[in-house]
Amino acid sequence: APAEEWISRSDEEIIDATMSELAKLFPDEISADQSKAKIVKYHVVKTPRSVYKTVPNCEPCRPLQRSPIEGFYLAGDYTKQKYLASMEGAVLSGKFCAQAIVQDS
């Protein structure tokens, strides 16, 4: 992410590249030529602005879970935690938020 170089590519190119990557990660189960696992059906969804792009000096803009407003806390993948915008980041942020609430109560 971001996938700006893939937005203009055809669905077939994206599927071929995906299968090649999966074949590297799971060589016993998947081969790029689909001689092992096979794609039966697919639909490629292109969302060019679904995640933010990491650029220098943006990390300080990510807020902490404990806000400067008493009793107001933040949780979400956009807050300060070690992952980029992702489900993992949102979960970790929720954990940090809960810890801040417990510490403050």
N, CA, C and O atoms as a GROMACS GRO file, in nm:
protein
  420
    1ALA      N    1   0.086  -0.117   0.000
    1ALA     CA    2   0.000   0.000   0.000
    1ALA      C    3   0.090   0.123   0.000
    1ALA      O    4   0.196   0.120   0.062
    2PRO      N    5   0.053   0.226  -0.065
    2PRO     CA    6  -0.060   0.232  -0.156
    2PRO      C    7  -0.028   0.161  -0.288
    2PRO      O    8   0.088   0.136  -0.321
    3ALA      N    9  -0.132   0.129  -0.359
    3ALA     CA   10  -0.119   0.048  -0.480
    3ALA      C   11  -0.131   0.130  -0.607
    3ALA      O   12  -0.185   0.082  -0.707
    4GLU      N   13  -0.082   0.253  -0.605
    4GLU     CA   14  -0.101   0.341  -0.720
    4GLU      C   15  -0.045   0.282  -0.850
    4GLU      O   16  -0.099   0.308  -0.957
    5GLU      N   17   0.060   0.205  -0.841
    5GLU     CA   18   0.115   0.146  -0.964
    5GLU      C   19   0.027   0.035  -1.020
    5GLU      O   20   0.044  -0.004  -1.135
    6TRP      N   21  -0.066  -0.016  -0.941
    6TRP     CA   22  -0.152  -0.126  -0.984
    6TRP      C   23  -0.288  -0.080  -1.034
    6TRP      O   24  -0.357  -0.156  -1.103
    7ILE      N   25  -0.329   0.039  -1.002
    7ILE     CA   26  -0.463   0.087  -1.038
    7ILE      C   27  -0.489   0.080  -1.187
    7ILE      O   28  -0.599   0.044  -1.228
    8SER      N   29  -0.391   0.114  -1.268
    8SER     CA   30  -0.412   0.115  -1.413
    8SER      C   31  -0.394  -0.022  -1.479
    8SER      O   32  -0.421  -0.038  -1.598
    9ARG      N   33  -0.348  -0.119  -1.403
    9ARG     CA   34  -0.325  -0.252  -1.461
    9ARG      C   35  -0.456  -0.330  -1.473
    9ARG      O   36  -0.553  -0.305  -1.402
   10SER      N   37  -0.455  -0.425  -1.565
   10SER     CA   38  -0.575  -0.507  -1.586
   10SER      C   39  -0.595  -0.604  -1.470
   10SER      O   40  -0.502  -0.633  -1.396
   11ASP      N   41  -0.717  -0.653  -1.456
   11ASP     CA   42  -0.747  -0.751  -1.352
   11ASP      C   43  -0.659  -0.874  -1.370
   11ASP      O   44  -0.611  -0.931  -1.271
   12GLU      N   45  -0.638  -0.916  -1.494
   12GLU     CA   46  -0.557  -1.035  -1.520
   12GLU      C   47  -0.412  -1.015  -1.474
   12GLU      O   48  -0.353  -1.107  -1.417
   13GLU      N   49  -0.356  -0.896  -1.497
   13GLU     CA   50  -0.219  -0.868  -1.451
   13GLU      C   51  -0.211  -0.874  -1.298
   13GLU      O   52  -0.115  -0.926  -1.242
   14ILE      N   53  -0.312  -0.820  -1.234
   14ILE     CA   54  -0.314  -0.820  -1.088
   14ILE      C   55  -0.326  -0.962  -1.034
   14ILE      O   56  -0.256  -0.998  -0.939
   15ILE      N   57  -0.412  -1.042  -1.093
   15ILE     CA   58  -0.427  -1.182  -1.050
   15ILE      C   59  -0.297  -1.260  -1.074
   15ILE      O   60  -0.255  -1.336  -0.988
   16ASP      N   61  -0.235  -1.240  -1.190
   16ASP     CA   62  -0.108  -1.310  -1.219
   16ASP      C   63  -0.001  -1.273  -1.117
   16ASP      O   64   0.071  -1.360  -1.068
   17ALA      N   65   0.011  -1.145  -1.087
   17ALA     CA   66   0.111  -1.100  -0.990
   17ALA      C   67   0.080  -1.155  -0.850
   17ALA      O   68   0.170  -1.195  -0.777
   18THR      N   69  -0.048  -1.156  -0.815
   18THR     CA   70  -0.089  -1.208  -0.685
   18THR      C   71  -0.056  -1.356  -0.674
   18THR      O   72  -0.003  -1.401  -0.572
   19MET      N   73  -0.086  -1.432  -0.778
   19MET     CA   74  -0.056  -1.575  -0.776
   19MET      C   75   0.094  -1.601  -0.767
   19MET      O   76   0.137  -1.693  -0.698
   20SER      N   77   0.173  -1.519  -0.835
   20SER     CA   78   0.319  -1.534  -0.827
   20SER      C   79   0.369  -1.510  -0.685
   20SER      O   80   0.454  -1.585  -0.636
   21GLU      N   81   0.317  -1.408  -0.619
   21GLU     CA   82   0.355  -1.379  -0.481
   21GLU      C   83   0.311  -1.492  -0.388
   21GLU      O   84   0.388  -1.536  -0.302
   22LEU      N   85   0.188  -1.538  -0.405
   22LEU     CA   86   0.139  -1.647  -0.321
   22LEU      C   87   0.219  -1.775  -0.342
   22LEU      O   88   0.241  -1.851  -0.247
   23ALA      N   89   0.263  -1.799  -0.464
   23ALA     CA   90   0.345  -1.918  -0.492
   23ALA      C   91   0.479  -1.910  -0.417
   23ALA      O   92   0.531  -2.012  -0.373
   24LYS      N   93   0.533  -1.789  -0.403
   24LYS     CA   94   0.657  -1.772  -0.326
   24LYS      C   95   0.634  -1.797  -0.178
   24LYS      O   96   0.718  -1.855  -0.110
   25LEU      N   97   0.520  -1.752  -0.128
   25LEU     CA   98   0.490  -1.765   0.014
   25LEU      C   99   0.445  -1.905   0.054
   25LEU      O  100   0.476  -1.952   0.164
   26PHE      N  101   0.372  -1.971  -0.035
   26PHE     CA  102   0.315  -2.103  -0.006
   26PHE      C  103   0.346  -2.200  -0.119
   26PHE      O  104   0.254  -2.245  -0.188
   27PRO      N  105   0.473  -2.234  -0.140
   27PRO     CA  106   0.511  -2.315  -0.256
   27PRO      C  107   0.452  -2.456  -0.257
   27PRO      O  108   0.438  -2.515  -0.364
   28ASP      N  109   0.418  -2.511  -0.142
   28ASP     CA  110   0.362  -2.646  -0.138
   28ASP      C  111   0.214  -2.648  -0.178
   28ASP      O  112   0.163  -2.751  -0.221
   29GLU      N  113   0.147  -2.536  -0.162
   29GLU     CA  114   0.003  -2.530  -0.188
   29GLU      C  115  -0.034  -2.457  -0.316
   29GLU      O  116  -0.137  -2.487  -0.377
   30ILE      N  117   0.050  -2.361  -0.358
   30ILE     CA  118   0.013  -2.273  -0.469
   30ILE      C  119   0.126  -2.265  -0.570
   30ILE      O  120   0.243  -2.255  -0.532
   31SER      N  121   0.091  -2.270  -0.696
   31SER     CA  122   0.188  -2.244  -0.802
   31SER      C  123   0.129  -2.135  -0.892
   31SER      O  124   0.008  -2.128  -0.910
   32ALA      N  125   0.215  -2.053  -0.946
   32ALA     CA  126   0.169  -1.940  -1.027
   32ALA      C  127   0.087  -1.986  -1.148
   32ALA      O  128  -0.002  -1.913  -1.193
   33ASP      N  129   0.115  -2.105  -1.200
   33ASP     CA  130   0.042  -2.154  -1.317
   33ASP      C  131  -0.090  -2.223  -1.279
   33ASP      O  132  -0.159  -2.276  -1.366
   34GLN      N  133  -0.125  -2.222  -1.150
   34GLN     CA  134  -0.247  -2.280  -1.096
   34GLN      C  135  -0.256  -2.432  -1.115
   34GLN      O  136  -0.365  -2.488  -1.124
   35SER      N  137  -0.141  -2.498  -1.120
   35SER     CA  138  -0.143  -2.644  -1.129
   35SER      C  139  -0.174  -2.708  -0.993
   35SER      O  140  -0.202  -2.827  -0.985
   36LYS      N  141  -0.169  -2.629  -0.888
   36LYS     CA  142  -0.207  -2.677  -0.754
   36LYS      C  143  -0.341  -2.613  -0.719
   36LYS      O  144  -0.445  -2.655  -0.770
   37ALA      N  145  -0.341  -2.512  -0.633
   37ALA     CA  146  -0.466  -2.442  -0.602
   37ALA      C  147  -0.511  -2.366  -0.726
   37ALA      O  148  -0.428  -2.312  -0.800
   38LYS      N  149  -0.641  -2.361  -0.748
   38LYS     CA  150  -0.695  -2.296  -0.868
   38LYS      C  151  -0.790  -2.183  -0.828
   38LYS      O  152  -0.864  -2.194  -0.730
   39ILE      N  153  -0.786  -2.077  -0.905
   39ILE     CA  154  -0.883  -1.970  -0.886
   39ILE      C  155  -1.009  -2.010  -0.961
   39ILE      O  156  -1.005  -2.035  -1.082
   40VAL      N  157  -1.118  -2.016  -0.890
   40VAL     CA  158  -1.246  -2.053  -0.951
   40VAL      C  159  -1.321  -1.926  -0.995
   40VAL      O  160  -1.384  -1.923  -1.101
   41LYS      N  161  -1.312  -1.825  -0.912
   41LYS     CA  162  -1.384  -1.701  -0.940
   41LYS      C  163  -1.309  -1.588  -0.871
   41LYS      O  164  -1.253  -1.607  -0.764
   42TYR      N  165  -1.308  -1.470  -0.932
   42TYR     CA  166  -1.245  -1.356  -0.867
   42TYR      C  167  -1.311  -1.226  -0.910
   42TYR      O  168  -1.378  -1.219  -1.013
   43HIS      N  169  -1.290  -1.126  -0.829
   43HIS     CA  170  -1.335  -0.991  -0.860
   43HIS      C  171  -1.232  -0.897  -0.800
   43HIS      O  172  -1.213  -0.896  -0.679
   44VAL      N  173  -1.167  -0.819  -0.882
   44VAL     CA  174  -1.065  -0.726  -0.836
   44VAL      C  175  -1.133  -0.594  -0.803
   44VAL      O  176  -1.205  -0.537  -0.885
   45VAL      N  177  -1.109  -0.546  -0.681
   45VAL     CA  178  -1.163  -0.417  -0.637
   45VAL      C  179  -1.047  -0.321  -0.623
   45VAL      O  180  -0.951  -0.348  -0.551
   46LYS      N  181  -1.056  -0.210  -0.692
   46LYS     CA  182  -0.949  -0.109  -0.688
   46LYS      C  183  -0.996   0.012  -0.607
   46LYS      O  184  -1.093   0.079  -0.644
   47THR      N  185  -0.928   0.037  -0.497
   47THR     CA  186  -0.960   0.151  -0.412
   47THR      C  187  -0.834   0.235  -0.396
   47THR      O  188  -0.756   0.212  -0.303
   48PRO      N  189  -0.813   0.330  -0.484
   48PRO     CA  190  -0.687   0.404  -0.486
   48PRO      C  191  -0.658   0.487  -0.361
   48PRO      O  192  -0.542   0.520  -0.334
   49ARG      N  193  -0.758   0.519  -0.285
   49ARG     CA  194  -0.734   0.601  -0.166
   49ARG      C  195  -0.778   0.530  -0.038
   49ARG      O  196  -0.825   0.594   0.056
   50SER      N  197  -0.763   0.399  -0.035
   50SER     CA  198  -0.810   0.324   0.081
   50SER      C  199  -0.714   0.330   0.198
   50SER      O  200  -0.755   0.312   0.312
   51VAL      N  201  -0.588   0.356   0.173
   51VAL     CA  202  -0.489   0.369   0.280
   51VAL      C  203  -0.403   0.491   0.254
   51VAL      O  204  -0.393   0.538   0.141
   52TYR      N  205  -0.342   0.539   0.357
   52TYR     CA  206  -0.257   0.655   0.339
   52TYR      C  207  -0.117   0.613   0.297
   52TYR      O  208  -0.075   0.500   0.321
   53LYS      N  209  -0.048   0.704   0.237
   53LYS     CA  210   0.088   0.680   0.192
   53LYS      C  211   0.184   0.732   0.298
   53LYS      O  212   0.170   0.845   0.345
   54THR      N  213   0.280   0.651   0.335
   54THR     CA  214   0.377   0.697   0.432
   54THR      C  215   0.478   0.787   0.363
   54THR      O  216   0.542   0.747   0.265
   55VAL      N  217   0.492   0.903   0.414
   55VAL     CA  218   0.589   1.000   0.364
   55VAL      C  219   0.666   1.054   0.483
   55VAL      O  220   0.615   1.052   0.596
   56PRO      N  221   0.786   1.103   0.461
   56PRO     CA  222   0.867   1.154   0.573
   56PRO      C  223   0.794   1.262   0.653
   56PRO      O  224   0.721   1.344   0.598
   57ASN      N  225   0.817   1.259   0.783
   57ASN     CA  226   0.769   1.360   0.878
   57ASN      C  227   0.620   1.360   0.905
   57ASN      O  228   0.568   1.457   0.959
   58CYS      N  229   0.549   1.254   0.869
   58CYS     CA  230   0.405   1.247   0.899
   58CYS      C  231   0.375   1.177   1.030
   58CYS      O  232   0.268   1.196   1.087
   59GLU      N  233   0.468   1.098   1.079
   59GLU     CA  234   0.444   1.023   1.203
   59GLU      C  235   0.405   1.115   1.320
   59GLU      O  236   0.317   1.078   1.398
   60PRO      N  237   0.465   1.233   1.334
   60PRO     CA  238   0.424   1.320   1.445
   60PRO      C  239   0.278   1.366   1.436
   60PRO      O  240   0.223   1.414   1.535
   61CYS      N  241   0.215   1.352   1.321
   61CYS     CA  242   0.076   1.394   1.305
   61CYS      C  243  -0.023   1.291   1.359
   61CYS      O  244  -0.140   1.323   1.377
   62ARG      N  245   0.022   1.171   1.383
   62ARG     CA  246  -0.067   1.067   1.434
   62ARG      C  247  -0.090   1.090   1.584
   62ARG      O  248   0.006   1.096   1.660
   63PRO      N  249  -0.215   1.104   1.626
   63PRO     CA  250  -0.242   1.134   1.768
   63PRO      C  251  -0.227   1.012   1.858
   63PRO      O  252  -0.241   0.898   1.815
   64LEU      N  253  -0.197   1.039   1.983
   64LEU     CA  254  -0.195   0.935   2.085
   64LEU      C  255  -0.339   0.894   2.118
   64LEU      O  256  -0.434   0.965   2.084
   65GLN      N  257  -0.353   0.782   2.185
   65GLN     CA  258  -0.486   0.737   2.224
   65GLN      C  259  -0.543   0.825   2.336
   65GLN      O  260  -0.664   0.846   2.343
   66ARG      N  261  -0.458   0.875   2.422
   66ARG     CA  262  -0.501   0.965   2.529
   66ARG      C  263  -0.494   1.107   2.473
   66ARG      O  264  -0.386   1.157   2.439
   67SER      N  265  -0.608   1.170   2.463
   67SER     CA  266  -0.611   1.306   2.406
   67SER      C  267  -0.583   1.409   2.516
   67SER      O  268  -0.585   1.375   2.634
   68PRO      N  269  -0.558   1.533   2.478
   68PRO     CA  270  -0.538   1.638   2.580
   68PRO      C  271  -0.667   1.676   2.651
   68PRO      O  272  -0.664   1.751   2.749
   69ILE      N  273  -0.781   1.626   2.603
   69ILE     CA  274  -0.910   1.655   2.665
   69ILE      C  275  -0.939   1.546   2.768
   69ILE      O  276  -0.943   1.428   2.734
   70GLU      N  277  -0.959   1.585   2.892
   70GLU     CA  278  -0.982   1.488   2.998
   70GLU      C  279  -1.101   1.398   2.967
   70GLU      O  280  -1.210   1.446   2.934
   71GLY      N  281  -1.080   1.267   2.977
   71GLY     CA  282  -1.188   1.171   2.954
   71GLY      C  283  -1.217   1.143   2.807
   71GLY      O  284  -1.312   1.071   2.776
   72PHE      N  285  -1.136   1.198   2.717
   72PHE     CA  286  -1.159   1.177   2.573
   72PHE      C  287  -1.042   1.097   2.518
   72PHE      O  288  -0.927   1.140   2.525
   73TYR      N  289  -1.072   0.980   2.462
   73TYR     CA  290  -0.969   0.889   2.414
   73TYR      C  291  -0.996   0.856   2.267
   73TYR      O  292  -1.108   0.868   2.219
   74LEU      N  293  -0.891   0.816   2.198
   74LEU     CA  294  -0.901   0.785   2.056
   74LEU      C  295  -0.855   0.642   2.031
   74LEU      O  296  -0.761   0.594   2.095
   75ALA      N  297  -0.921   0.575   1.939
   75ALA     CA  298  -0.878   0.442   1.896
   75ALA      C  299  -0.903   0.432   1.747
   75ALA      O  300  -1.007   0.475   1.697
   76GLY      N  301  -0.809   0.377   1.677
   76GLY     CA  302  -0.823   0.360   1.533
   76GLY      C  303  -0.688   0.341   1.469
   76GLY      O  304  -0.585   0.371   1.530
   77ASP      N  305  -0.689   0.292   1.348
   77ASP     CA  306  -0.562   0.264   1.279
   77ASP      C  307  -0.482   0.390   1.249
   77ASP      O  308  -0.363   0.380   1.218
   78TYR      N  309  -0.543   0.506   1.259
   78TYR     CA  310  -0.475   0.632   1.230
   78TYR      C  311  -0.397   0.685   1.351
   78TYR      O  312  -0.316   0.776   1.337
   79THR      N  313  -0.421   0.627   1.470
   79THR     CA  314  -0.354   0.676   1.589
   79THR      C  315  -0.212   0.620   1.599
   79THR      O  316  -0.173   0.534   1.520
   80LYS      N  317  -0.137   0.670   1.694
   80LYS     CA  318   0.003   0.630   1.708
   80LYS      C  319   0.010   0.487   1.761
   80LYS      O  320  -0.030   0.458   1.874
   81GLN      N  321   0.063   0.398   1.677
   81GLN     CA  322   0.091   0.259   1.710
   81GLN      C  323   0.184   0.209   1.600
   81GLN      O  324   0.210   0.280   1.504
   82LYS      N  325   0.236   0.087   1.614
   82LYS     CA  326   0.345   0.046   1.526
   82LYS      C  327   0.306  -0.001   1.386
   82LYS      O  328   0.393  -0.024   1.303
   83TYR      N  329   0.177  -0.015   1.359
   83TYR     CA  330   0.136  -0.061   1.228
   83TYR      C  331   0.078   0.054   1.146
   83TYR      O  332   0.031   0.153   1.201
   84LEU      N  333   0.080   0.040   1.015
   84LEU     CA  334   0.017   0.138   0.929
   84LEU      C  335  -0.134   0.118   0.935
   84LEU      O  336  -0.183   0.038   1.016
   85ALA      N  337  -0.207   0.188   0.852
   85ALA     CA  338  -0.353   0.175   0.850
   85ALA      C  339  -0.388   0.030   0.819
   85ALA      O  340  -0.375  -0.015   0.705
   86SER      N  341  -0.434  -0.042   0.920
   86SER     CA  342  -0.466  -0.183   0.903
   86SER      C  343  -0.557  -0.228   1.015
   86SER      O  344  -0.575  -0.158   1.115
   87MET      N  345  -0.614  -0.345   0.999
   87MET     CA  346  -0.697  -0.401   1.105
   87MET      C  347  -0.611  -0.428   1.229
   87MET      O  348  -0.656  -0.407   1.342
   88GLU      N  349  -0.488  -0.474   1.207
   88GLU     CA  350  -0.398  -0.499   1.320
   88GLU      C  351  -0.370  -0.370   1.396
   88GLU      O  352  -0.367  -0.368   1.519
   89GLY      N  353  -0.349  -0.262   1.320
   89GLY     CA  354  -0.325  -0.133   1.384
   89GLY      C  355  -0.444  -0.084   1.462
   89GLY      O  356  -0.428  -0.026   1.570
   90ALA      N  357  -0.564  -0.106   1.410
   90ALA     CA  358  -0.685  -0.064   1.480
   90ALA      C  359  -0.701  -0.142   1.610
   90ALA      O  360  -0.737  -0.085   1.713
   91VAL      N  361  -0.674  -0.273   1.606
   91VAL     CA  362  -0.685  -0.356   1.726
   91VAL      C  363  -0.582  -0.313   1.830
   91VAL      O  364  -0.614  -0.299   1.948
   92LEU      N  365  -0.458  -0.293   1.786
   92LEU     CA  366  -0.354  -0.250   1.880
   92LEU      C  367  -0.388  -0.114   1.939
   92LEU      O  368  -0.367  -0.091   2.058
   93SER      N  369  -0.439  -0.025   1.858
   93SER     CA  370  -0.479   0.106   1.907
   93SER      C  371  -0.590   0.093   2.010
   93SER      O  372  -0.589   0.164   2.111
   94GLY      N  373  -0.686   0.004   1.987
   94GLY     CA  374  -0.792  -0.020   2.084
   94GLY      C  375  -0.737  -0.069   2.217
   94GLY      O  376  -0.784  -0.030   2.324
   95LYS      N  377  -0.636  -0.155   2.210
   95LYS     CA  378  -0.572  -0.206   2.332
   95LYS      C  379  -0.503  -0.091   2.405
   95LYS      O  380  -0.516  -0.079   2.527
   96PHE      N  381  -0.430  -0.007   2.332
   96PHE     CA  382  -0.363   0.108   2.394
   96PHE      C  383  -0.465   0.204   2.454
   96PHE      O  384  -0.443   0.260   2.562
   97CYS      N  385  -0.575   0.223   2.385
   97CYS     CA  386  -0.682   0.312   2.434
   97CYS      C  387  -0.738   0.258   2.566
   97CYS      O  388  -0.754   0.332   2.662
   98ALA      N  389  -0.768   0.128   2.569
   98ALA     CA  390  -0.821   0.067   2.691
   98ALA      C  391  -0.721   0.077   2.805
   98ALA      O  392  -0.760   0.102   2.920
   99GLN      N  393  -0.592   0.058   2.775
   99GLN     CA  394  -0.489   0.070   2.879
   99GLN      C  395  -0.485   0.212   2.934
   99GLN      O  396  -0.471   0.230   3.055
  100ALA      N  397  -0.496   0.312   2.848
  100ALA     CA  398  -0.495   0.451   2.893
  100ALA      C  399  -0.615   0.481   2.982
  100ALA      O  400  -0.603   0.550   3.083
  101ILE      N  401  -0.732   0.428   2.944
  101ILE     CA  402  -0.852   0.448   3.025
  101ILE      C  403  -0.834   0.385   3.164
  101ILE      O  404  -0.867   0.447   3.265
  102VAL      N  405  -0.784   0.263   3.168
  102VAL     CA  406  -0.763   0.194   3.297
  102VAL      C  407  -0.662   0.271   3.381
  102VAL      O  408  -0.683   0.291   3.501
  103GLN      N  409  -0.552   0.315   3.321
  103GLN     CA  410  -0.451   0.391   3.394
  103GLN      C  411  -0.508   0.520   3.453
  103GLN      O  412  -0.471   0.561   3.563
  104ASP      N  413  -0.598   0.582   3.380
  104ASP     CA  414  -0.652   0.710   3.423
  104ASP      C  415  -0.768   0.699   3.520
  104ASP      O  416  -0.810   0.798   3.580
  105SER      N  417  -0.822   0.578   3.538
  105SER     CA  418  -0.938   0.565   3.627
  105SER      C  419  -0.901   0.508   3.762
  105SER      O  420  -0.987   0.491   3.848
   0.00000   0.00000   0.00000
